[in-house]
Amino acid sequence: MTMFQHGGVLPGQLIRELISARYITGTSGARVSSASLDLVLSEEVYRLRGGLFQLRNGERVRDLLSVVGAKKHSYHEPFMPNVLYLARLSESIHLPDGVYGYCNPKSTTGRVDLHVRVLADGVPRYDSLEPAGWSGELWIAIYSRSFAVVPGVEQALAQLRLFTSDTRFSELELQIAVERYRLLWRPDGSFLKYRDLYMRDRDGGLAMSLDQNGDTIGWKSKRTKQVLELGTIGTHDPDDFFEEVRVRPSGVHLKSGQFYILSTNELLRVPPHLACEMEPVDARFGDFRTHYAGFIDPGWGYGLNGEVMGRPITLELRPFEDLLVRADQPIAKVRFEKMIHVPDEVYDARASSYSVQERARLPKQFKQ
């Protein structure tokens, strides 16, 4: 397509053009953000008796419903913890030649400990629409780890990002970007130079540490019989679902299998011509997961004209062994990506439940 001048991540205005040209149907431009498209639930939803399955090349999800023991479910009934559900997404997608996609959970999805994976017809991998030019139905597997939840039709649990080429930085490009655009900042207002980074894997990623400033630094999920309504904003009492996490003199003690909402110590700044994604930390640093919703929009922590000097990233953290996390210890990792064009509306220019967060922030359904 001639609209693509060079490779990278498609900004919102090009995603809207794809919708107008009917490469993407069952949606509207109102669901497009600076560099992603919200994917919403259709009325078709099932409860699965078996575990999560993976497609083989050429297989369609719909053809496997009887094989995986799919039983029709209603949104009027809660999605129970540790039970797997499968819903068809409303969007139908026929990507142009040269365009492929990846999916990420929405921020709120990760913060309520709701695990989702998108299945695309014929693709033997989760959260992927490839090879370039992919066409078919999209489905989403939904698995709540902590709470009974009630989503609804047209609820957005995941988002789609589209690409025309590999967007990753070389280590030299990253070093230049860190110094030129001042991508990471300390809480005291100074920026982290490349030589001061906590960890260099030489793979184009930046490591971040855990915020341990103050007595209370975040939240830990607790057992509850309360049901979480995903379609609400600012209504649920945090004490019904979470308890506070406190810092000890030795550091932060994290228990295996628990779910935590914490925050990075460093402030991340994403210029409008870049996007950013969280990625897993090398297992040699410990056996833990630090995010379930990993996409960070162009313009995050940047302001309208570069006047904002970064913002902390909320972590959705689950350790698989008991951990003691101390100050300046690498706990999370981000990787920057190149945009095709600057989006016509960057993250900090629009209203968001998470555009102002100085510490670990609860999901938008909760009273803050």
C-alpha positions as CSV (number, residue, x, y, z in Angstrom):
1,M,0.0,0.0,0.0
2,T,1.4,3.4,-0.9
3,M,0.4,5.0,2.4
4,F,3.4,3.2,4.1
5,Q,6.5,5.2,3.6
6,H,8.8,3.1,5.7
7,G,8.6,0.2,8.2
8,G,7.4,0.3,11.8
9,V,4.3,0.5,14.0
10,L,1.1,1.8,12.4
11,P,-0.2,5.0,14.1
12,G,-3.9,5.5,14.9
13,Q,-4.7,7.5,11.8
14,L,-3.5,4.6,9.5
15,I,-5.5,2.1,11.5
16,R,-8.6,4.3,10.9
17,E,-7.8,4.3,7.2
18,L,-7.7,0.5,7.2
19,I,-11.2,0.6,8.9
20,S,-12.5,3.0,6.3
21,A,-11.2,0.8,3.5
22,R,-12.9,-2.2,5.2
23,Y,-9.7,-4.2,5.8
24,I,-11.1,-4.2,9.4
25,T,-14.8,-4.5,10.0
26,G,-17.0,-4.9,13.0
27,T,-15.5,-1.8,14.7
28,S,-15.2,2.0,14.4
29,G,-12.5,4.7,14.6
30,A,-13.7,5.5,18.1
31,R,-12.0,2.4,19.3
32,V,-8.6,3.4,17.9
33,S,-5.9,4.9,20.2
34,S,-2.6,6.4,19.3
35,A,-1.2,3.1,18.0
36,S,-3.7,0.4,18.7
37,L,-7.3,-0.8,18.2
38,D,-9.4,-2.1,21.1
39,L,-10.8,-5.5,20.4
40,V,-14.2,-6.0,21.9
41,L,-16.2,-9.1,23.0
42,S,-19.1,-10.3,20.9
43,E,-22.2,-12.0,22.3
44,E,-20.8,-15.5,21.5
45,V,-19.0,-16.9,24.6
46,Y,-18.3,-20.4,25.9
47,R,-17.0,-22.1,29.0
48,L,-14.3,-24.7,28.3
49,R,-14.0,-28.0,30.0
50,G,-10.5,-28.6,28.8
51,G,-7.4,-26.4,29.1
52,L,-6.2,-23.7,26.8
53,F,-5.4,-25.1,23.3
54,Q,-3.2,-24.0,20.5
55,L,-4.2,-24.0,16.9
56,R,-2.3,-25.8,14.1
57,N,-1.6,-24.2,10.8
58,G,-4.9,-23.7,8.9
59,E,-7.2,-24.7,11.8
60,R,-10.2,-22.5,12.6
61,V,-11.2,-22.0,16.2
62,R,-14.9,-22.5,15.4
63,D,-14.2,-26.0,14.0
64,L,-12.6,-27.0,17.3
65,L,-15.4,-25.9,19.7
66,S,-16.8,-29.4,20.2
67,V,-13.3,-30.8,20.5
68,V,-12.4,-28.6,23.4
69,G,-15.7,-29.1,25.2
70,A,-17.1,-25.6,24.7
71,K,-20.4,-25.0,26.5
72,K,-22.4,-21.8,25.8
73,H,-22.1,-19.2,28.6
74,S,-24.0,-16.0,29.4
75,Y,-22.5,-12.6,30.4
76,H,-25.2,-12.5,33.1
77,E,-23.2,-15.2,34.9
78,P,-19.8,-14.3,36.5
79,F,-16.6,-15.6,35.0
80,M,-15.3,-17.7,37.9
81,P,-11.7,-17.8,39.0
82,N,-9.5,-20.5,37.6
83,V,-12.1,-21.4,34.9
84,L,-11.3,-21.0,31.2
85,Y,-13.7,-19.1,28.9
86,L,-13.6,-18.4,25.2
87,A,-15.3,-15.6,23.4
88,R,-15.4,-14.5,19.8
89,L,-14.3,-11.0,19.2
90,S,-16.5,-8.6,17.2
91,E,-13.8,-7.6,14.7
92,S,-13.3,-9.3,11.3
93,I,-9.9,-8.6,9.8
94,H,-8.4,-8.9,6.4
95,L,-4.9,-7.4,6.6
96,P,-3.3,-5.9,3.5
97,D,-0.2,-7.5,2.1
98,G,2.8,-6.5,4.1
99,V,0.9,-5.8,7.4
100,Y,0.9,-8.2,10.4
101,G,-0.3,-7.8,14.0
102,Y,0.3,-8.6,17.6
103,C,-2.1,-8.3,20.5
104,N,-1.7,-7.2,24.1
105,P,-4.1,-7.2,27.1
106,K,-5.5,-3.8,28.1
107,S,-4.0,-2.1,31.2
108,T,-7.1,-2.7,33.2
109,T,-7.2,-6.4,32.2
110,G,-3.8,-7.0,33.6
111,R,-4.5,-5.0,36.8
112,V,-7.5,-7.2,37.8
113,D,-5.4,-10.3,37.3
114,L,-7.4,-11.4,34.2
115,H,-5.3,-13.3,31.8
116,V,-6.3,-13.1,28.1
117,R,-4.9,-14.5,24.9
118,V,-6.1,-13.8,21.4
119,L,-6.4,-16.8,19.0
120,A,-6.4,-16.0,15.3
121,D,-7.7,-18.6,12.9
122,G,-4.9,-20.7,11.4
123,V,-2.1,-19.1,13.5
124,P,-0.2,-21.6,15.8
125,R,0.7,-18.9,18.3
126,Y,-1.2,-16.8,20.7
127,D,-1.7,-13.0,20.3
128,S,-0.4,-13.0,16.7
129,L,-1.9,-12.1,13.4
130,E,0.6,-13.4,10.9
131,P,2.0,-13.9,8.4
132,A,1.5,-10.5,6.8
133,G,-1.9,-10.3,5.0
134,W,-3.6,-12.6,7.6
135,S,-7.4,-12.9,7.3
136,G,-10.0,-14.6,9.6
137,E,-11.9,-14.6,12.9
138,L,-10.4,-13.6,16.2
139,W,-11.2,-15.3,19.5
140,I,-10.1,-14.5,23.1
141,A,-9.4,-17.0,25.9
142,I,-10.2,-15.5,29.3
143,Y,-8.9,-16.8,32.6
144,S,-9.3,-15.0,35.9
145,R,-6.7,-15.9,38.5
146,S,-7.9,-13.9,41.6
147,F,-11.6,-12.8,41.3
148,A,-15.0,-13.6,39.9
149,V,-15.6,-11.0,37.2
150,V,-18.4,-9.9,35.0
151,P,-17.5,-8.5,31.6
152,G,-20.0,-7.6,29.0
153,V,-20.7,-7.4,25.3
154,E,-18.4,-4.9,23.6
155,Q,-16.0,-4.9,26.6
156,A,-12.4,-4.4,25.5
157,L,-10.0,-6.8,27.1
158,A,-7.2,-6.7,24.5
159,Q,-5.9,-4.4,21.9
160,L,-4.3,-5.0,18.4
161,R,-1.2,-3.3,17.1
162,L,-0.2,-3.5,13.5
163,F,3.3,-3.5,11.9
164,T,5.0,-3.4,8.5
165,S,8.5,-4.5,9.6
166,D,10.6,-5.4,12.5
167,T,10.5,-2.3,14.8
168,R,13.2,-3.2,17.3
169,F,16.3,-1.1,18.2
170,S,19.9,-2.1,17.9
171,E,21.9,-1.5,21.0
172,L,23.6,1.5,19.3
173,E,20.2,3.0,18.3
174,L,19.0,2.5,21.9
175,Q,22.1,4.2,23.4
176,I,21.5,7.2,21.1
177,A,17.8,7.4,21.9
178,V,18.4,7.2,25.7
179,E,20.8,10.2,25.5
180,R,18.9,12.2,22.9
181,Y,15.3,11.7,24.1
182,R,16.0,11.1,27.8
183,L,13.9,8.0,28.0
184,L,14.3,7.1,31.7
185,W,14.3,9.5,34.7
186,R,14.9,9.1,38.4
187,P,12.4,10.3,41.0
188,D,14.7,13.1,42.0
189,G,14.3,14.7,38.5
190,S,17.6,13.6,37.0
191,F,17.7,11.4,33.8
192,L,19.5,8.1,33.6
193,K,22.3,8.1,31.1
194,Y,23.0,4.9,29.1
195,R,26.2,4.1,31.1
196,D,24.2,4.3,34.4
197,L,21.6,1.7,33.4
198,Y,21.1,-1.1,35.9
199,M,21.4,-3.9,33.3
200,R,22.4,-4.2,29.7
201,D,21.3,-7.3,27.9
202,R,22.5,-5.8,24.6
203,D,19.1,-6.6,23.0
204,G,17.7,-3.1,22.7
205,G,15.9,-3.3,26.1
206,L,16.0,-1.1,29.2
207,A,15.7,-2.5,32.8
208,M,13.8,-0.8,35.5
209,S,13.7,-1.3,39.3
210,L,10.9,-1.5,41.9
211,D,9.6,1.6,43.7
212,Q,10.4,1.2,47.4
213,N,9.9,4.9,48.5
214,G,7.5,5.2,51.5
215,D,5.9,2.7,53.7
216,T,3.1,1.6,51.4
217,I,4.1,0.9,47.8
218,G,1.3,-1.1,46.2
219,W,-1.4,-3.7,46.5
220,K,-1.7,-7.5,46.9
221,S,-4.9,-9.4,45.9
222,K,-6.7,-11.3,48.5
223,R,-9.3,-14.1,48.6
224,T,-12.8,-12.7,48.3
225,K,-16.4,-13.8,47.3
226,Q,-17.0,-10.3,45.9
227,V,-17.7,-10.1,42.2
228,L,-15.8,-7.5,40.2
229,E,-17.9,-5.7,37.6
230,L,-15.5,-4.8,34.8
231,G,-17.9,-2.2,33.2
232,T,-17.9,0.1,36.2
233,I,-15.5,3.0,37.0
234,G,-14.6,4.1,40.5
235,T,-17.3,2.0,42.3
236,H,-15.5,-0.9,44.0
237,D,-13.9,-0.6,47.5
238,P,-10.2,-1.6,47.3
239,D,-10.4,-3.3,50.7
240,D,-12.9,-5.9,49.3
241,F,-10.3,-7.2,46.8
242,F,-6.8,-6.0,47.8
243,E,-4.6,-5.3,50.8
244,E,-1.6,-2.9,50.9
245,V,2.0,-3.9,50.4
246,R,4.5,-2.4,52.8
247,V,8.3,-2.1,52.6
248,R,10.5,-3.7,55.2
249,P,14.0,-2.5,56.1
250,S,15.4,-5.4,54.1
251,G,13.3,-4.7,51.0
252,V,10.0,-5.9,49.6
253,H,9.1,-9.5,50.4
254,L,7.0,-11.2,47.7
255,K,5.3,-14.6,48.2
256,S,5.2,-17.2,45.5
257,G,1.9,-17.4,43.6
258,Q,0.5,-14.0,44.9
259,F,-0.6,-11.3,42.6
260,Y,0.8,-7.8,43.2
261,I,0.2,-4.3,41.7
262,L,3.4,-2.4,42.2
263,S,5.3,0.3,40.3
264,T,8.7,1.1,38.8
265,N,11.0,3.4,40.6
266,E,12.1,5.0,37.3
267,L,9.9,7.2,35.3
268,L,9.5,6.2,31.6
269,R,9.2,8.8,28.8
270,V,8.0,7.7,25.4
271,P,8.4,10.3,22.6
272,P,5.6,10.5,20.0
273,H,7.6,8.9,17.3
274,L,8.2,5.7,19.4
275,A,6.1,3.1,21.1
276,C,7.1,0.8,23.9
277,E,6.4,-2.7,25.1
278,M,7.2,-4.5,28.4
279,E,8.9,-7.8,27.9
280,P,9.9,-10.6,30.3
281,V,13.0,-10.3,32.3
282,D,15.6,-13.0,31.8
283,A,14.9,-16.0,34.1
284,R,18.4,-15.7,35.4
285,F,17.3,-12.7,37.5
286,G,14.5,-14.8,39.2
287,D,11.4,-16.8,38.4
288,F,8.7,-14.1,38.2
289,R,6.3,-12.4,35.8
290,T,6.2,-8.6,36.0
291,H,3.5,-7.7,33.5
292,Y,0.3,-9.1,31.8
293,A,-0.5,-5.9,29.9
294,G,2.6,-4.7,28.2
295,F,1.9,-2.0,25.6
296,I,2.9,1.6,26.3
297,D,1.5,4.2,23.9
298,P,3.5,6.9,22.0
299,G,3.5,10.0,24.1
300,W,3.3,8.3,27.5
301,G,5.0,10.5,30.1
302,Y,5.9,13.0,27.5
303,G,3.2,15.6,27.7
304,L,2.0,17.6,24.7
305,N,5.3,19.1,23.8
306,G,7.9,17.2,25.8
307,E,7.3,19.1,29.1
308,V,6.7,15.9,31.1
309,M,9.7,14.1,32.4
310,G,8.4,10.6,32.5
311,R,5.9,8.6,34.5
312,P,6.2,5.3,36.5
313,I,5.0,2.1,35.0
314,T,2.5,0.0,36.9
315,L,3.6,-3.7,37.3
316,E,1.3,-6.7,37.4
317,L,3.7,-9.0,39.2
318,R,3.4,-12.6,40.2
319,P,6.5,-14.5,41.6
320,F,6.8,-18.2,41.1
321,E,9.2,-18.5,44.1
322,D,9.5,-16.4,47.3
323,L,11.5,-13.3,46.5
324,L,13.2,-10.5,48.4
325,V,13.4,-7.5,46.1
326,R,15.9,-4.7,47.1
327,A,16.4,-1.2,45.8
328,D,18.0,-0.9,42.3
329,Q,17.4,-4.5,41.5
330,P,16.2,-5.1,37.9
331,I,12.6,-6.2,38.1
332,A,11.1,-5.1,34.8
333,K,12.2,-4.5,31.2
334,V,10.9,-2.3,28.3
335,R,11.7,-2.4,24.6
336,F,11.1,0.6,22.3
337,E,9.6,0.4,18.9
338,K,9.7,2.7,15.9
339,M,6.5,4.3,14.6
340,I,5.8,4.7,10.8
341,H,4.5,8.2,11.6
342,V,3.9,10.3,14.7
343,P,0.2,9.6,15.8
344,D,-2.3,12.4,15.2
345,E,-3.1,12.1,18.9
346,V,-0.5,11.0,21.5
347,Y,-1.3,9.3,24.8
348,D,-0.9,12.4,27.0
349,A,-3.3,14.4,24.8
350,R,-6.3,12.3,25.7
351,A,-8.2,11.6,28.9
352,S,-7.2,8.3,30.5
353,S,-7.7,6.6,33.8
354,Y,-4.0,6.0,34.0
355,S,-2.6,9.3,32.6
356,V,-1.8,10.6,36.1
357,Q,-0.2,8.0,38.3
358,E,2.7,8.8,40.6
359,R,2.6,5.4,42.4
360,A,1.1,1.9,41.7
361,R,-2.5,2.5,40.6
362,L,-5.4,0.3,41.1
363,P,-7.7,-0.6,38.1
364,K,-10.2,2.0,37.1
365,Q,-13.1,0.1,38.6
366,F,-11.9,1.0,42.1
367,K,-12.2,4.1,44.2
368,Q,-8.7,5.6,44.1
